[in-house]
């Protein structure tokens, strides 16, 4: 499974909202169906903010 970039995740979400089936997205991207469903649910709940990852935090000990 390839690692998805921010742009790829947005593209997958937009294709699903345009009416493409999860099977079509699966065949096109090569990503497991359960991962696609999970990604769609996350974006629906938290919007695109959930996709932005921050840099590793330095913890003070």
C-alpha positions in Angstrom: 0.0 0.0 0.0 1.5 3.3 -1.0 1.7 6.2 1.5 -0.9 8.8 0.7 -0.1 12.4 0.4 -2.4 15.2 1.4 -3.3 15.8 -2.2 -4.1 12.1 -2.8 -6.4 12.0 0.2 -8.3 15.0 -1.0 -8.6 13.5 -4.4 -10.0 10.3 -3.1 -12.5 12.1 -0.9 -13.7 14.3 -3.8 -14.0 11.4 -6.2 -16.2 9.6 -3.6 -18.4 12.7 -3.1 -18.8 13.0 -6.9 -20.4 9.5 -6.9 -17.6 7.2 -7.7 -17.9 3.8 -5.9 -15.4 2.6 -3.4 -14.6 -0.3 -5.8 -13.7 2.1 -8.6 -11.4 4.2 -6.2 -9.9 0.9 -4.9 -9.0 -0.2 -8.5 -7.6 3.2 -9.4 -5.5 3.9 -6.3 -4.7 0.4 -5.1 -5.7 1.2 -1.5 -7.7 -1.2 0.6 -11.5 -0.6 0.7 -11.6 -0.3 4.5 -8.9 2.3 4.5 -10.9 4.4 1.9 -14.0 4.1 4.0 -12.1 5.1 7.1 -10.6 8.1 5.3 -14.1 9.2 4.1 -15.5 9.0 7.6 -12.7 10.9 9.1 -13.0 13.8 6.6 -16.7 13.9 7.0 -16.4 14.2 10.8 -13.3 16.5 11.1 -13.1 18.1 7.7 -9.8 18.6 5.9 -8.1 19.7 9.2 -7.5 16.0 10.2 -5.4 15.4 7.1 -2.7 18.0 7.9 0.0 16.3 9.9 2.3 18.4 12.1 6.0 17.9 12.5 7.2 15.6 15.2 7.0 17.4 18.6 10.1 17.6 20.8 9.2 16.5 24.3 10.9 18.1 27.2 12.0 15.6 29.8 
